[in-house]
Amino acid sequence: MAGNLAYDVFVNDPPPQDGLLPNGEPKRFSPMASTLIYGDEDAVLTDPGLTEDQARVLGDWVASKGRNLTDIFITTATAIGPVSGP
């Protein structure tokens, strides 16, 4: 019997860039969204972030869900296409 699946989205703060915007504010990259898809026991994660700080915050969020993380999928908009791994 198949269980129910659910998902939750986490949006990380954008990392800083070098330089300032014309209005004097610091430049920042775009925020990054990660999706946790989960069942009763296991979960998979998409797009885990780019920096150590993003990974740390996201890891704490995933751990708070109380699921066994089985896979992480990394999607990309480059010519190499989607990448995934265990």
N, C-alpha and C positions, 0 to 999 in steps of 0.2 A: 504494500500500500504506500503510495506516495504521500509525503507530508506537505504541508503548506510552505511556500517560500514568501519571504518578505524582503524589503530592502530599506536602507537608510542612507542618507547622503550627508557627508561631512565636507564643509568648505573651509579649506585652510587659508590662513592669512597670506597675502601675497608677499614674496620675498623682496627685499629692496634691490634697486639697481643703482649704478653709479650715476651721479648727476642730479640736476634739479629740473623741474618743469618750469615753463615760463612764469608761472605765478609764484615760484619760489618753493613749492612743496617738493619733497623728495620723490624721485621716480620710483615706481614699484612695478613688478611684473603683475600679471593678472592672477586673481585668486585661482586655486585649483580645487576642483570637486573630486572626491573619491566616493565610490559607491560600495557599500557592504551588502551583499546578497546572502541571505541566511535562512536556514531551516531551524529545526529544534536543537540541533547539536553543532552543525558545521556551517562554515561561511567561506565565501570567496570575496576578494577585494579587487577593485579596479583602480588604477592610477594612484599609486601610493605617495605621490609628492616628489619633489626634486631635492630638497635640502634636508640636512640632519634634523633641524628644528621641526620641519614639517613632518618628518617621519616619526619623531618622538611624540608629538602631539597626536598624530593620527594613530600611532600604536597604542597610546593610552585609551583613546576613544574606542578602538576595536576591542581591546581587552575588557573594557567596561560592558561590552555586549554579552560576555560570557559564552562565546562560541569558539569552537576549534577552527582556526583559520587554516584551510587546506590549500588554497592557491591564491596567487596574486597575478592579476592580468594588467599588463602595461600597454596602453593604447598610445599611438603616436600618429601625427599627421604628416610624417615624412614619407619619402619615397619607398622606404623599406616596409611600410604597412604595419599592421598590428603585430605585437610581439607578446608571447605569453610564456610562462614557465611555472614549474612546480614550486 
